[in-house]
Amino acid sequence: MAKVAFIGLGVMGFPMAGHLAEAGHEVTVWNRTTAKAKKWREAYKASHGGSGAWTPAKAAEGAEIVFACVGNDDDVRSVTVGPDGAFHGMAPGTVFVDHTTASADLARELATEAQSRGFGFVDAPVSGGQAGAENGQLTIMCGGDEADYATAEPVMAAYAKQARLMGPTGSGQLTKMVNQICIGGLLQGLSEAINFAQKAELDVAAVIDVISKGAAQSWQMENRWETMSKGEYDFGFAVDWMRKDLAICLAEAERNGASLPVTRLVDGYYAEVQDMGGNRWDTSSLIARLRKD
């Protein structure tokens, strides 16, 4: 068992840190709002030994691995190299694992800084949403040094269905971009298909039952068709966060020359959903803009 720290106790980080504690690791947590950290400690301290710290640096002191799952590039910088950031408390030979979906450039920047301080850095964004975090069934795509990944992988197994080293630093974030590009296109297609079926006065349940057994099948279809049909959008990853991720994808495409015409369209459609007040709706809410007339 390892002595670890976990920084960021949002809808993803809270259960991920909990799985680490339940697996027997010695976990110290930090969160920007102390109420959330207190709630976590109350949930896990008595039975699993979880504890809290006042700053990321204090949480990182003595930890073999420091995990983070926060909001965006600026948040990651703040909790790593900012005042009282975790990098100031980490010892040589330890490893920092960033589960935030952020830019590949940030991963490279922080890996260089970590190396100069004598410890490792792994960019390790996750897929699977809130349900995957709660059930310990996340997919983790990683970038970094093989030895650093080998240190982190057996500990991440507490909340992972699959983890894989995709290449050097930044490769995890680039792979997550591929993931988000796929999801955006899939959800737009599924939104149009369900809306079409309803306009055609078909039995949507019967349609999905048939086509989900063929080439059109996807996780989104299996798990979101019914709530989309009902106009229910309270099932995980929010539109605001998806737009943040798609902005990262589009910026990277500008750099590497990839063409993302559908992704650009879908990003614009999500902007329309935000204009409808759907900032906190989940990503399947693309169908809402097709119904607004």
DRENKOL-284740 format. One record per residue (C-alpha): y, z, x; residue number from 0. Coordinates in pm, 1 decimal. Layout:
N
{y = Y	z = Z	x = X	pos = NUM}
...
***
This chain:
293
{y = 0.0	z = 0.0	x = 0.0	pos = 0}
{y = 352.2	z = -78.1	x = 116.8	pos = 1}
{y = 687.5	z = 97.8	x = 108.3	pos = 2}
{y = 918.9	z = -148.4	x = -66.2	pos = 3}
{y = 1260.3	z = -178.9	x = -227.5	pos = 4}
{y = 1352.5	z = -382.9	x = -532.8	pos = 5}
{y = 1712.3	z = -486.9	x = -596.2	pos = 6}
{y = 1806.5	z = -607.5	x = -944.3	pos = 7}
{y = 1648.0	z = -472.1	x = -1260.9	pos = 8}
{y = 1726.6	z = -739.2	x = -1517.8	pos = 9}
{y = 1480.2	z = -886.5	x = -1764.8	pos = 10}
{y = 1275.7	z = -1017.6	x = -1470.5	pos = 11}
{y = 1326.8	z = -755.2	x = -1202.3	pos = 12}
{y = 1261.1	z = -450.7	x = -1422.0	pos = 13}
{y = 897.0	z = -540.7	x = -1499.1	pos = 14}
{y = 836.4	z = -693.4	x = -1154.6	pos = 15}
{y = 936.9	z = -367.7	x = -986.1	pos = 16}
{y = 723.0	z = -186.2	x = -1241.0	pos = 17}
{y = 415.5	z = -388.6	x = -1147.0	pos = 18}
{y = 472.5	z = -298.6	x = -782.0	pos = 19}
{y = 481.6	z = 71.5	x = -872.2	pos = 20}
{y = 174.4	z = 41.9	x = -1094.4	pos = 21}
{y = -12.8	z = -129.1	x = -809.5	pos = 22}
{y = 44.5	z = 179.0	x = -594.9	pos = 23}
{y = 330.9	z = 64.3	x = -374.5	pos = 24}
{y = 606.9	z = 312.3	x = -295.8	pos = 25}
{y = 906.5	z = 157.5	x = -471.0	pos = 26}
{y = 1276.8	z = 235.7	x = -437.6	pos = 27}
{y = 1505.2	z = 49.1	x = -677.9	pos = 28}
{y = 1873.8	z = -33.2	x = -701.0	pos = 29}
{y = 2066.4	z = -193.7	x = -984.3	pos = 30}
{y = 2437.1	z = -265.0	x = -1027.2	pos = 31}
{y = 2443.7	z = -63.2	x = -1349.9	pos = 32}
{y = 2303.4	z = 281.5	x = -1285.9	pos = 33}
{y = 2185.2	z = 320.4	x = -1645.6	pos = 34}
{y = 1925.2	z = 47.8	x = -1595.7	pos = 35}
{y = 1805.1	z = 207.7	x = -1270.2	pos = 36}
{y = 1781.1	z = 543.6	x = -1446.8	pos = 37}
{y = 1577.8	z = 386.4	x = -1726.3	pos = 38}
{y = 1340.7	z = 233.9	x = -1470.5	pos = 39}
{y = 1298.5	z = 563.4	x = -1286.2	pos = 40}
{y = 1225.5	z = 742.3	x = -1612.8	pos = 41}
{y = 960.3	z = 483.2	x = -1693.5	pos = 42}
{y = 783.8	z = 487.9	x = -1356.7	pos = 43}
{y = 872.9	z = 791.9	x = -1147.1	pos = 44}
{y = 647.1	z = 1050.4	x = -1309.3	pos = 45}
{y = 328.0	z = 846.4	x = -1305.4	pos = 46}
{y = 388.6	z = 603.8	x = -1017.9	pos = 47}
{y = 635.5	z = 765.4	x = -778.4	pos = 48}
{y = 926.7	z = 523.6	x = -823.7	pos = 49}
{y = 1266.6	z = 635.1	x = -700.5	pos = 50}
{y = 1624.3	z = 506.8	x = -687.0	pos = 51}
{y = 1906.2	z = 462.3	x = -435.2	pos = 52}
{y = 2284.6	z = 445.7	x = -462.1	pos = 53}
{y = 2328.6	z = 122.2	x = -264.4	pos = 54}
{y = 2111.8	z = -175.8	x = -165.6	pos = 55}
{y = 2139.8	z = -63.1	x = 197.3	pos = 56}
{y = 2003.8	z = 282.2	x = 113.6	pos = 57}
{y = 1724.4	z = 128.6	x = -94.2	pos = 58}
{y = 1627.6	z = -89.7	x = 202.0	pos = 59}
{y = 1611.4	z = 195.3	x = 454.5	pos = 60}
{y = 1251.6	z = 247.0	x = 561.8	pos = 61}
{y = 1119.8	z = -36.7	x = 344.3	pos = 62}
{y = 867.0	z = -280.4	x = 489.3	pos = 63}
{y = 965.4	z = -544.8	x = 232.6	pos = 64}
{y = 1286.0	z = -568.8	x = 30.0	pos = 65}
{y = 1272.7	z = -776.7	x = -289.5	pos = 66}
{y = 1570.9	z = -900.3	x = -487.4	pos = 67}
{y = 1609.4	z = -1073.0	x = -822.2	pos = 68}
{y = 1974.8	z = -1108.3	x = -920.3	pos = 69}
{y = 2196.0	z = -1370.5	x = -1085.9	pos = 70}
{y = 2335.8	z = -1635.4	x = -852.8	pos = 71}
{y = 2439.9	z = -1718.4	x = -495.8	pos = 72}
{y = 2736.8	z = -1481.7	x = -499.5	pos = 73}
{y = 2521.7	z = -1197.2	x = -631.1	pos = 74}
{y = 2264.4	z = -1256.1	x = -357.2	pos = 75}
{y = 2532.8	z = -1251.5	x = -87.1	pos = 76}
{y = 2673.8	z = -931.2	x = -232.2	pos = 77}
{y = 2342.4	z = -742.9	x = -225.0	pos = 78}
{y = 2243.1	z = -870.8	x = 120.1	pos = 79}
{y = 2539.9	z = -908.3	x = 356.7	pos = 80}
{y = 2816.1	z = -757.2	x = 142.1	pos = 81}
{y = 2941.4	z = -400.3	x = 189.2	pos = 82}
{y = 2641.4	z = -168.9	x = 152.4	pos = 83}
{y = 2415.0	z = -476.7	x = 129.1	pos = 84}
{y = 2043.2	z = -450.6	x = 200.1	pos = 85}
{y = 2065.1	z = -632.4	x = 534.3	pos = 86}
{y = 2260.7	z = -335.2	x = 669.9	pos = 87}
{y = 1969.6	z = -101.2	x = 596.8	pos = 88}
{y = 1675.1	z = -315.1	x = 703.8	pos = 89}
{y = 1490.3	z = -257.7	x = 1029.6	pos = 90}
{y = 1363.1	z = -523.9	x = 1271.6	pos = 91}
{y = 1019.2	z = -653.9	x = 1178.0	pos = 92}
{y = 1069.2	z = -614.1	x = 801.6	pos = 93}
{y = 1096.4	z = -895.2	x = 544.0	pos = 94}
{y = 1349.5	z = -975.5	x = 271.3	pos = 95}
{y = 1212.9	z = -1169.4	x = -28.6	pos = 96}
{y = 1464.1	z = -1330.4	x = -264.3	pos = 97}
{y = 1327.0	z = -1406.3	x = -612.5	pos = 98}
{y = 1667.5	z = -1525.2	x = -739.1	pos = 99}
{y = 1698.6	z = -1890.3	x = -835.6	pos = 100}
{y = 1973.9	z = -1989.6	x = -593.7	pos = 101}
{y = 2071.6	z = -2276.4	x = -365.2	pos = 102}
{y = 1863.1	z = -2393.1	x = -72.3	pos = 103}
{y = 2175.8	z = -2374.0	x = 144.2	pos = 104}
{y = 2208.8	z = -2002.8	x = 69.8	pos = 105}
{y = 1844.6	z = -1946.9	x = 163.0	pos = 106}
{y = 1901.2	z = -2116.5	x = 499.4	pos = 107}
{y = 2222.9	z = -1921.1	x = 556.8	pos = 108}
{y = 2058.9	z = -1585.7	x = 488.8	pos = 109}
{y = 1743.8	z = -1671.2	x = 685.1	pos = 110}
{y = 1960.0	z = -1740.3	x = 989.6	pos = 111}
{y = 2143.2	z = -1411.6	x = 940.9	pos = 112}
{y = 1815.6	z = -1222.8	x = 894.5	pos = 113}
{y = 1671.4	z = -1377.2	x = 1209.7	pos = 114}
{y = 1975.9	z = -1267.6	x = 1408.4	pos = 115}
{y = 1908.9	z = -912.8	x = 1289.1	pos = 116}
{y = 1539.1	z = -926.9	x = 1377.5	pos = 117}
{y = 1375.9	z = -946.1	x = 1034.1	pos = 118}
{y = 1230.9	z = -1219.2	x = 814.5	pos = 119}
{y = 1352.4	z = -1394.7	x = 500.7	pos = 120}
{y = 1151.7	z = -1569.5	x = 229.1	pos = 121}
{y = 1313.5	z = -1762.8	x = -55.7	pos = 122}
{y = 1076.0	z = -1708.6	x = -347.7	pos = 123}
{y = 1211.2	z = -1814.4	x = -688.6	pos = 124}
{y = 976.8	z = -1759.2	x = -981.1	pos = 125}
{y = 869.7	z = -1942.2	x = -1295.1	pos = 126}
{y = 714.9	z = -1795.0	x = -1605.9	pos = 127}
{y = 1011.3	z = -1630.8	x = -1772.8	pos = 128}
{y = 1039.1	z = -1280.9	x = -1911.7	pos = 129}
{y = 688.6	z = -1292.8	x = -2056.9	pos = 130}
{y = 544.7	z = -1392.9	x = -1720.4	pos = 131}
{y = 726.8	z = -1106.6	x = -1549.7	pos = 132}
{y = 612.2	z = -853.1	x = -1808.7	pos = 133}
{y = 251.8	z = -973.3	x = -1795.9	pos = 134}
{y = 238.5	z = -1006.9	x = -1417.7	pos = 135}
{y = 170.6	z = -1379.9	x = -1449.0	pos = 136}
{y = 456.1	z = -1540.7	x = -1255.8	pos = 137}
{y = 432.4	z = -1851.7	x = -1041.2	pos = 138}
{y = 616.1	z = -1802.4	x = -712.1	pos = 139}
{y = 727.3	z = -2093.7	x = -494.0	pos = 140}
{y = 819.8	z = -1986.5	x = -144.1	pos = 141}
{y = 998.9	z = -2112.1	x = 163.8	pos = 142}
{y = 1006.2	z = -1954.2	x = 506.4	pos = 143}
{y = 802.6	z = -1857.2	x = 808.3	pos = 144}
{y = 424.9	z = -1840.3	x = 763.6	pos = 145}
{y = 400.6	z = -1490.0	x = 909.6	pos = 146}
{y = 674.7	z = -1355.9	x = 680.1	pos = 147}
{y = 506.8	z = -1515.3	x = 379.3	pos = 148}
{y = 172.0	z = -1367.2	x = 482.8	pos = 149}
{y = 333.8	z = -1021.5	x = 486.6	pos = 150}
{y = 486.6	z = -1063.7	x = 141.4	pos = 151}
{y = 211.7	z = -1252.1	x = -44.8	pos = 152}
{y = -38.3	z = -967.1	x = -99.5	pos = 153}
{y = 240.6	z = -741.7	x = -228.8	pos = 154}
{y = 382.1	z = -1010.8	x = -460.9	pos = 155}
{y = 29.9	z = -1041.6	x = -603.1	pos = 156}
{y = 117.3	z = -740.3	x = -821.5	pos = 157}
{y = 312.9	z = -971.2	x = -1053.4	pos = 158}
{y = 198.0	z = -1320.9	x = -956.9	pos = 159}
{y = -47.1	z = -1559.7	x = -1115.6	pos = 160}
{y = 5.8	z = -1791.3	x = -821.5	pos = 161}
{y = 215.5	z = -1784.2	x = -504.9	pos = 162}
{y = 238.5	z = -2063.9	x = -250.5	pos = 163}
{y = 431.2	z = -2135.1	x = 67.0	pos = 164}
{y = 592.5	z = -2475.7	x = 9.7	pos = 165}
{y = 743.5	z = -2525.2	x = 355.4	pos = 166}
{y = 1029.7	z = -2398.9	x = 572.6	pos = 167}
{y = 1326.5	z = -2198.9	x = 447.9	pos = 168}
{y = 1478.3	z = -2350.3	x = 135.0	pos = 169}
{y = 1154.8	z = -2515.6	x = 20.8	pos = 170}
{y = 1097.0	z = -2252.4	x = -245.8	pos = 171}
{y = 1439.7	z = -2313.8	x = -396.8	pos = 172}
{y = 1394.4	z = -2691.3	x = -379.9	pos = 173}
{y = 1059.8	z = -2659.5	x = -559.5	pos = 174}
{y = 1223.1	z = -2445.5	x = -829.0	pos = 175}
{y = 1478.8	z = -2722.5	x = -877.0	pos = 176}
{y = 1193.1	z = -2964.4	x = -943.2	pos = 177}
{y = 1059.0	z = -2713.8	x = -1197.0	pos = 178}
{y = 1390.7	z = -2689.7	x = -1382.5	pos = 179}
{y = 1436.9	z = -3068.6	x = -1384.4	pos = 180}
{y = 1096.6	z = -3100.0	x = -1552.3	pos = 181}
{y = 1165.3	z = -2827.4	x = -1808.1	pos = 182}
{y = 1500.0	z = -2973.0	x = -1911.3	pos = 183}
{y = 1355.5	z = -3318.0	x = -1974.0	pos = 184}
{y = 1050.3	z = -3180.3	x = -2153.9	pos = 185}
{y = 1256.1	z = -2965.6	x = -2389.1	pos = 186}
{y = 1491.9	z = -3248.3	x = -2478.0	pos = 187}
{y = 1196.5	z = -3473.5	x = -2559.2	pos = 188}
{y = 1028.0	z = -3199.8	x = -2762.5	pos = 189}
{y = 1352.8	z = -3129.3	x = -2948.8	pos = 190}
{y = 1392.7	z = -3493.0	x = -3044.6	pos = 191}
{y = 1024.9	z = -3518.7	x = -3145.5	pos = 192}
{y = 1030.7	z = -3212.6	x = -3373.2	pos = 193}
{y = 1359.9	z = -3315.0	x = -3528.9	pos = 194}
{y = 1221.9	z = -3667.0	x = -3587.4	pos = 195}
{y = 904.4	z = -3528.9	x = -3748.2	pos = 196}
{y = 1110.0	z = -3310.8	x = -3980.9	pos = 197}
{y = 1339.6	z = -3599.3	x = -4076.3	pos = 198}
{y = 1030.0	z = -3810.0	x = -4145.8	pos = 199}
{y = 902.9	z = -3531.6	x = -4374.7	pos = 200}
{y = 584.4	z = -3488.5	x = -4176.4	pos = 201}
{y = 386.9	z = -3164.2	x = -4158.4	pos = 202}
{y = 515.5	z = -3050.8	x = -3818.7	pos = 203}
{y = 229.7	z = -2805.2	x = -3764.8	pos = 204}
{y = -24.4	z = -3077.7	x = -3825.6	pos = 205}
{y = 163.4	z = -3319.4	x = -3599.1	pos = 206}
{y = 174.9	z = -3070.4	x = -3312.8	pos = 207}
{y = -190.5	z = -2981.1	x = -3362.7	pos = 208}
{y = -286.8	z = -3345.7	x = -3319.5	pos = 209}
{y = -57.2	z = -3453.9	x = -3038.7	pos = 210}
{y = -103.8	z = -3133.8	x = -2837.4	pos = 211}
{y = -464.5	z = -3240.3	x = -2784.3	pos = 212}
{y = -347.6	z = -3560.6	x = -2615.0	pos = 213}
{y = -118.4	z = -3681.3	x = -2340.1	pos = 214}
{y = 196.4	z = -3528.3	x = -2494.4	pos = 215}
{y = 69.3	z = -3172.9	x = -2447.3	pos = 216}
{y = 283.7	z = -2924.9	x = -2251.3	pos = 217}
{y = 336.7	z = -2550.1	x = -2222.1	pos = 218}
{y = 668.1	z = -2588.6	x = -2400.7	pos = 219}
{y = 498.2	z = -2767.7	x = -2690.3	pos = 220}
{y = 222.0	z = -2509.3	x = -2720.8	pos = 221}
{y = 453.5	z = -2207.9	x = -2700.5	pos = 222}
{y = 787.6	z = -2317.7	x = -2847.3	pos = 223}
{y = 729.0	z = -2576.9	x = -3120.8	pos = 224}
{y = 703.1	z = -2322.8	x = -3402.8	pos = 225}
{y = 1012.2	z = -2121.2	x = -3313.2	pos = 226}
{y = 1207.8	z = -2442.0	x = -3253.7	pos = 227}
{y = 1103.7	z = -2564.8	x = -3597.1	pos = 228}
{y = 1235.1	z = -2242.0	x = -3749.6	pos = 229}
{y = 1559.8	z = -2241.3	x = -3551.4	pos = 230}
{y = 1469.1	z = -1924.8	x = -3360.7	pos = 231}
{y = 1596.3	z = -1913.3	x = -3003.0	pos = 232}
{y = 1546.1	z = -1558.4	x = -2879.0	pos = 233}
{y = 1249.2	z = -1606.7	x = -2650.0	pos = 234}
{y = 1350.6	z = -1576.4	x = -2287.8	pos = 235}
{y = 1554.4	z = -1776.2	x = -2037.2	pos = 236}
{y = 1912.6	z = -1817.5	x = -2159.4	pos = 237}
{y = 2116.7	z = -2138.1	x = -2177.2	pos = 238}
{y = 2382.8	z = -1991.1	x = -1945.9	pos = 239}
{y = 2121.9	z = -1939.3	x = -1675.5	pos = 240}
{y = 1969.4	z = -2282.5	x = -1726.8	pos = 241}
{y = 2310.2	z = -2443.6	x = -1679.8	pos = 242}
{y = 2349.3	z = -2245.1	x = -1358.0	pos = 243}
{y = 2014.4	z = -2377.6	x = -1237.7	pos = 244}
{y = 2085.9	z = -2736.8	x = -1339.5	pos = 245}
{y = 2418.7	z = -2721.2	x = -1154.9	pos = 246}
{y = 2223.0	z = -2629.0	x = -842.7	pos = 247}
{y = 1987.2	z = -2924.2	x = -903.1	pos = 248}
{y = 2273.9	z = -3169.1	x = -951.5	pos = 249}
{y = 2458.0	z = -3044.7	x = -642.6	pos = 250}
{y = 2143.9	z = -3082.1	x = -431.3	pos = 251}
{y = 2088.7	z = -3432.4	x = -570.6	pos = 252}
{y = 2440.2	z = -3527.0	x = -461.9	pos = 253}
{y = 2346.2	z = -3414.2	x = -112.4	pos = 254}
{y = 2003.1	z = -3579.4	x = -84.8	pos = 255}
{y = 2077.8	z = -3894.4	x = -284.0	pos = 256}
{y = 1830.1	z = -3835.9	x = -568.0	pos = 257}
{y = 1915.1	z = -3990.1	x = -904.8	pos = 258}
{y = 1903.3	z = -3742.9	x = -1196.5	pos = 259}
{y = 2038.7	z = -3930.7	x = -1500.9	pos = 260}
{y = 1830.1	z = -3742.4	x = -1759.1	pos = 261}
{y = 1902.8	z = -3404.9	x = -1600.5	pos = 262}
{y = 2274.8	z = -3481.3	x = -1610.7	pos = 263}
{y = 2249.0	z = -3572.2	x = -1980.2	pos = 264}
{y = 2051.9	z = -3257.5	x = -2062.1	pos = 265}
{y = 2302.9	z = -3042.9	x = -1876.4	pos = 266}
{y = 2572.3	z = -3192.7	x = -2100.1	pos = 267}
{y = 2362.5	z = -3118.9	x = -2407.2	pos = 268}
{y = 2330.9	z = -2755.6	x = -2298.8	pos = 269}
{y = 2710.8	z = -2748.2	x = -2268.1	pos = 270}
{y = 2723.7	z = -2852.9	x = -2634.9	pos = 271}
{y = 2487.6	z = -2567.0	x = -2721.5	pos = 272}
{y = 2721.9	z = -2327.2	x = -2540.4	pos = 273}
{y = 3011.8	z = -2465.5	x = -2745.5	pos = 274}
{y = 2806.2	z = -2379.3	x = -3056.5	pos = 275}
{y = 2792.3	z = -2017.2	x = -2941.8	pos = 276}
{y = 2441.1	z = -2046.3	x = -2797.6	pos = 277}
{y = 2508.9	z = -1909.6	x = -2450.5	pos = 278}
{y = 2234.9	z = -1647.4	x = -2483.9	pos = 279}
{y = 1993.9	z = -1861.5	x = -2685.3	pos = 280}
{y = 1682.3	z = -1960.8	x = -2495.6	pos = 281}
{y = 1642.5	z = -2307.2	x = -2345.0	pos = 282}
{y = 1448.5	z = -2443.8	x = -2642.9	pos = 283}
{y = 1775.0	z = -2435.6	x = -2839.8	pos = 284}
{y = 1845.8	z = -2796.5	x = -2740.3	pos = 285}
{y = 1715.4	z = -2884.0	x = -3086.2	pos = 286}
{y = 2009.6	z = -2699.0	x = -3246.0	pos = 287}
{y = 2260.1	z = -2966.3	x = -3141.5	pos = 288}
{y = 2048.3	z = -3230.8	x = -3318.9	pos = 289}
{y = 2085.2	z = -3034.0	x = -3642.7	pos = 290}
{y = 2453.4	z = -2941.9	x = -3625.2	pos = 291}
{y = 2554.9	z = -3230.6	x = -3851.5	pos = 292}
***
